[in-house]
Amino acid sequence: MRMKQEHWVLLTTLSSLLFLSFPVFTSGVFPPRTLLDKLSEGKFLTNQELWFNQTLDHFSPYDHRQFRQRYYEFLDYFRIPDGPVFLVIGGEGPCNGIANDYLAVLAKKFGAALVSLEHRYYGKSSLFSSLETENLKYLSSKQALFDLAIFRQYYQDSLNAKLNRTIENPWFVFGGSYAGALSAWFRLKFPHLTCGSLASSAVVLAVYNFTEYDQQIGESAGAECKAVLQETTQLIEDKLATNGMELKASFNANNLEIDGDFLYLVADAAAAAFQYGNPDKVCMPLVEAKKAGEDLVNAYAKYLKEYYIGTFGVNVRTYDQKYLKETVINEDSSTRLWWFQVCTEVAYFQVAPSNDSIRSSKIDTKYHLDLCKYVFGEGVFPDVDATNLYYGGTKIAGSKIVFANGSQDPWRHASKQTSSPDMPSYTITCYNCGHCTDYRGCPQAPFALEGNEKNCTSPDAVHKVRQKITEHMDLWLSECQADKNYI
């Protein structure tokens, strides 16, 4: 009992000291919110903001500018003094706290401290008050990886100072989607700074024309729903040609003057249902409308307004290229920032396949290139070959990285789906297993506390992959503890 009491006192003191060292900083800018972050509101282990000074340009010996980077810590499960530190990587949106998802379960099991660093430029972690293209030149995955390395050293030193010791805790990095790619790339580029990596739905392969995205939507939908979605797209294209203004108004999309922008909204709304584990939300009303001989366009407009705009809270204006061109920071700035990364590094152009596509054929390579040029100016082009050469794509030559994907997730085709030595890859197979199922359970939105898998159509499939992930983590963390050698 005395041991537990002393542990509690030390943990409380550590939390207080760290909080006092990094007071809350307010940037004065209302932080934008991405889809999953919005749906996670109220589900955080902590949302207490902490700050440290980060280098703006890690690749210049002459530029010494810094910016304030936001992070969070949660120490309730931390086993002092030698418990592991779990670094949760922030991705293409603001980080408003540490979510109470499946990583919380892992932290409890391993006695880990949880820390999460917001990605540069997103949320409140930016030096600039304007997002003009010139100011975005420091926004890249390469800069972000060095941010993580600097922060990891900074936080370890802070722990040592507060506990009056000089040891190295074992570290493990986590990320989902783009942050999942960062997680894998961090282990690849800085193997001495982490015992291993969980790369959930990690899009490690930069893809120029990502036709597989639409093809997976069709596969996940099944024959009946796919056929209805294709018919609906054709009817929407026909109405767009004859009475576009009235059609857009029926979708609450009057402001989307460019037809391609409107058709992108239409395509994304369907994709979201499959990507986030809610296929019946779009398939059931459309199939029922088809059987009843009802207007498919009206049925789809109802779905889009109630589910994609209503439940998901998507702002239609984020599909408007004129709005994306705005450089004033606002609540939707994350969309402009992510498009910049798309247009310079990774592409993932979600173009329609040459045949049998669900999305409109007007969403083609030219549409994406025109968007990049209009929004960011001449000379902005995604050099996917250079990105894949630098990181290796799906041939990433790393170690101690575990990849996990959901069978229905269209993004899995940009991930590593086959195992290789010391880099296991698992696909969680079920009807509603989508993006980051290993983190979020089913459906992936709305939020399920601790990533509960009970609503997955095959909870056992999720449980088995999570068990494998835990076994790999246990082994790699044990190896770190045994020889203090991460590599």
N, C-alpha and C positions, 0 to 999 in steps of 0.2 A: 504493500500500500504506500509506503514511504517512497519507493522507487517511482511509482506512478505520479505521486504528488510532485516530486522533484522534476520529473519530465514535463509535467504540465506547466510548472512555474518557468522552466527554461524556455519552453515553446512560446508561452505568453510574452516573456521578456524579449525573445527574438523577434516576434511579430511586431511588438511595439517599437523596438529599436529600428527595424527596417522601415516601418511606416514613418517614423520621425525623420529618418534620413532622406526620404523621398516624398515631400509634401505634395498634395494635390495641386496640379497645374491646370488652369483653364485657358484654352486657346481663344475663346470667344467666338468660335465657329461651331455652328450646330452640326454635329457629326452625321454624315450620311449613313444609311443602313442598307446592308445587303439582305437578300431574301432570307437565308437561313438565320442570320443574326437577328432579324426582325422577329422571326418565329421562335427564337430562343429567349425572347425577353421575359424576365421574371424567373428564368431557369438557371441562373448563375450561382456557382459556388461563392464567387465574389465578384463585385464590380467596382472595388476600391482602386482608383487610378494611382499608379506610381510612375515615376519618370526618371530618365537618365539622359545624359548628353551623348549623342551619336555622331560619328563622322559623316559628313555629307558625301564626300567623294573618296572612296577607299583606294582609288587607283591613281590619285594625283599626289605627288610629294609636296606640292606647292599650295594646294587649296586646303586650308585648315578650318573651314567653316563647319559648324555643328548644328544639329537640330535636336529638339526635345522629342524623345521617342517614348511612347506610352507602353506600359506593361502592367501585368497583374501577378499576384502570387497568392497561393492558398497553401497554408502550412498545417492544417488540422490533422492531416494523416502522416506528417513527416516524422520519420524515426530518427531522432537525434542521437548521435552526431553523424552517422555514416549512411543514412538512408539515401536512396537515389533521388535525383532531380529530373522530373519529367518536363521537358520544354515543348509546349504546345505552340506551333508556328501559326502566326496570323497570315491570312491570305488576302484575296482581292476584295477586301471590304474592311470596314472599321471593326476593331476588336473592342467590344464593350464589356468584356468580362471573361471569366473562365466558366464555360458551360458545364452543367451537371449531366454530362453524357457518360458513355461507357469508360472514358478515360478516368473518371472519378472512381469507378469500380476498381480499375487497375491500380490507381494510386493508393487506395485502401489496402489492396492485397500486398503491394510491395513496400508500403510505408514511405511513399514518395511525397516530396514537395512538388506542387504544380506551379509552373510559371508560364506566362504566355506573353509574347512580344508582338505588338501591332506592326504590320508591314509598313515600311516607309511610304509616305505620301497619303496613305489611306487614313480615314478617321481624323485623329488629331496629331498624327505623327509626320508633320511636314514643316519645312522651313519657309515655304512660299505661301504668299497670300493670294497668288494668282496662278492658274493652271495653264498658262499659255505654253505652247509646244516647247519653246526654248527652256522653260523651267522644268520640263519633264525629262530632261536628258539624264538625270540621275535615277530614274525609275527603271529598274531592271532586276531580273532574278539574280544576276551576279552581285550587284550591290547589296541586295537583300540577304544573300548568304553571308557576306562579310558582316552585315549588321548582326546576324545571329551569332557569329563567332565572337565578335567583340562583346556582345551582351552576355554570352555564356561565360566568358572570362570575368567580366565585371561582376556578374551575380555570384559566381563562385568565390571571388575575392571578398565580396560583401558578407557572404555566409561565414567565411573564415574569420573575418574581422569581428563579427558579432559573437562568434563562439570562441574566439581567442585560440585558434588552432590553424594549422597550415595543410590540412589534408585535401585530397580531391574526392568529392563525391562522385559516384558513378552517374552519368547522364544518359538519358534516352530521349530521342526526339520523335515528335508526332505531327502529322499533318494530314489534311484531307483535301482532295481535288488539286488545285494549283499548289496549295500549301503541302499537299501530299508529295508532289513533285519536289518541292523545296526540301522536304524531310529526307527524301532519297538522295537528292543532290548534296545536302549538307553532310550526310554520312560519306558520300563519294569524295567530296572535296576536303572535308575536315575529319577524317576517321579517328584522329587522335583526340577529338573533343567530345565524342559520344560513343557509348557502348553499342548502340544499334539504332535502328529507325523503323517506325511503323509508317508505311506509305499507303494511306487509304484512298482508293479511287485516284491514284496518283497519275496525273497526265504528263508522264515523262517524255513522251514522243511529240515533238512539234510537228504538226500536220498542216500542209498548205491547203489542199482541198479535202476537207474532212467529210467525205460522202458516207463513211461508215456510221456517222451519227444518225442520219436519217434512216439508213437501212436497219439499224438496231431498233429504232422506234417502230418500224413496220413489223419486225420480228417479235418485239415485245407485245405489240397490239394483238397479234393473231389475225388470221385471214379475214374474219368477218368485220372486225373493227377497222382493220387496215383499209379494206375496200370502202367503207363508209367515210373514213378520213380523206381518202383520195378523191372520192366523189365530192365531198364538201369543199375541198381545195379548188377543184375545177369549177364548181358553182360560184365560189367566191371570186375567182379570176374572171368569170363571165360577167358577173354583176359589177365588178370593178371597172370593166371596160365600157359598160353602158351607163351606169349610174354610180360612179365612185363616191361622190360626196354623201349620198344617202346611205350607201353601204357602210362607209367609215363611221358615220353618225350612229348607226345601229350597234357598233362595237365600242362606242364612246371614244373613238379615235379620230375625231374631226381634225385635229391638229397635225396629223401625219400626212403632209402634202405629197411626199415622195411615196409612190406606190410600193416600192421595194421595202420601205420602212414598215408600212402597214402589213405586208405579206410576211415580214420577219416576225412581227408581233403575233400574227396568226399561227405561224409555225412553232414559235417558242411556247405558246400557251398549251398546245397539245403535248409537246415534248416534256414540259414540266411535270405532267401527270405521271409519265413513265419514269422519268429521272428520279422523282422523289417518292416513288412507291404508292401512287394513287391511280393506277390504270383505270379503275372502274369509274372514276369521276368524269372522265371524258368518254369512255367507250359506252357505258350504259345509256346515257341520255341520247347519244347519237344513233346507236343501234335501235333503240326503242322508237326514236323519231322516224327512222327509215322504215321500220316495220309498220308504223302507223300511217305512213304516207304524208308525214308532216314536213315542213320546210326545214331542210338540214342547215341552211345558213342561219336561220333564226335560232335553231337549237344550239348551234355552235357559238353564236354571239351571246346567248344566255349563259352558256358554260364559261366562256371567257370572262364575262363581266362578273359573274358570281364567284367563280373559283380563282381564276388567275389574278384578276384585279381585286376582287373582294377578299377572299381568304388569304391569298398570298400577299396582297398589298402592293402589287406591281404598279409603278407609275408609268402610264402609257407614254409620257413625254420622253422617257429614257430611250425610246425607239426613234425619236425625232433627231435626225442628223443636225438640224439647226440648233437644237437644245444641247446636243453633245459638243457642239463647237464652242459653246459658252465657256469662258475661262474663269468666271467668278465662282468661288467655292460655294456649293449649296448642298442640300441633303442628298442629291443624286450624283455627286461628283465621282463616286466610285465607278460609275458606268463609264465616264470619260476616261478615267485612269486605266481601267481594265482594257478598254478598246486600244489605248496607247500601247499596252503590253502586247495585245493581240497583233496590232499593226506593225510592231517592231521586232518581236521575238518569236512568237509561237503560232500565229495565224489561227489555226483551228477554224478555218472558214467553213461554216456549216452549209455548204452548197448542196443543191439538189443533185442526186445521182442522175446519170444520163437517161435511165429508164426506171419505171416502177417506183418513183419517188412519192412521198407523202407531201412534202413541202412543195411550194411553187417552183417551177423551173426558172422563174425570174430571180430567185435567190441564187445567183451564180458568182463566179469569181469576180467578174466585172463589178457587180454590186459592192462587194467587200472592198476591192481596190479603190473604187470611187469614194466610198465612205472614208477610208483612211486618208485619201488625198484631200477631200473636202474638210474633214474635221481637223486634221493636223498639218496640212500643207504639203507642198511638193517634197519628194525625196523620202517620204516615210514608207517603208516597205518591210514586210516580215522576212527576215533572213533565217528561215527554218533550217536550212542546211548548216549554217554556222552554229545554231543552237544545238542541233543534234550532234554535230561534230564535237562541241564542247562538253556535252553531258553524256553522249552515247546513245540517246534515245532508249529503245527497249533492249539495246545491247549494253546497257550501263554496266561498267566493270567495277561494281562496288562489292560490298560484303556486309553481312549482318543487317540486311534490309528485308523486311517482310512486306509483301504487297498483298492487298485485299481489294476485291471488286465485287459488286453486285451483278447478278446475271442479266438484269433488265436495264442496267445503266448504259446509256449510249456512249458515255465517256470512257468506258472500259477499253475501247478500241484504241485509245491513246495511252493506255497503261501497259505495264509489263504483265502479261497473262500466263506466261510459262515460267516454271521454276528453273533456277540454275544454281550451281554450287554456292551455298551460303546466302542465297537470296530466294527463299520460298515464295511462291505466289499462289493465292487461293481465290477461287470464285465462289461466292455464296449464292447458291441457286434456289430461287423461289419466285413465285408469281409477283410479289411486290418488293423484291430485293433490288434496290436501286443504288443511288449515289451515297457512298460512305455508310453503308448498312452496318459495318462492324462498329462504327462510332455511334450511330443514331438509332439502330433498330429499325422497326417498320411501323408505319411509313416513316420516311426520313423527314417529312414535314406533314403535319405540325410536330412539335418537339415531344419526344418521349423521355421522361426522366431516366437517367442512367442508361440510356440506349436500350430500354426494355425491348426484348425480342418477341414478347407474347403475341403481338399482332402481326408478326410475319407469318405467311402461309406455311412456312416450314421453320418453326423456332429451333428445331434440332440442327438444321443446316447452319444457322447463325451461331448457335452454341458451340458446334464442333470447330468452326473456324476460329472463334474466339479462344477456345481451349488451345488450339495450335499456336495462336499468337502469344498466349500466355507462356506456353512452354518455351518458345524461342526467346522471349524476353527473359525468362528465368535463367536459361542457359547463358545468354550473352551477358546479363548483369552479374551472374556468378563468376564468369570468366574475368570480368573487370575487377571484381572484388579480390579474386585470387591472385592475379598477377599485376594489377594496376596498369594494364596495357590494353588500351581500347582497340588497337589494330589486330 
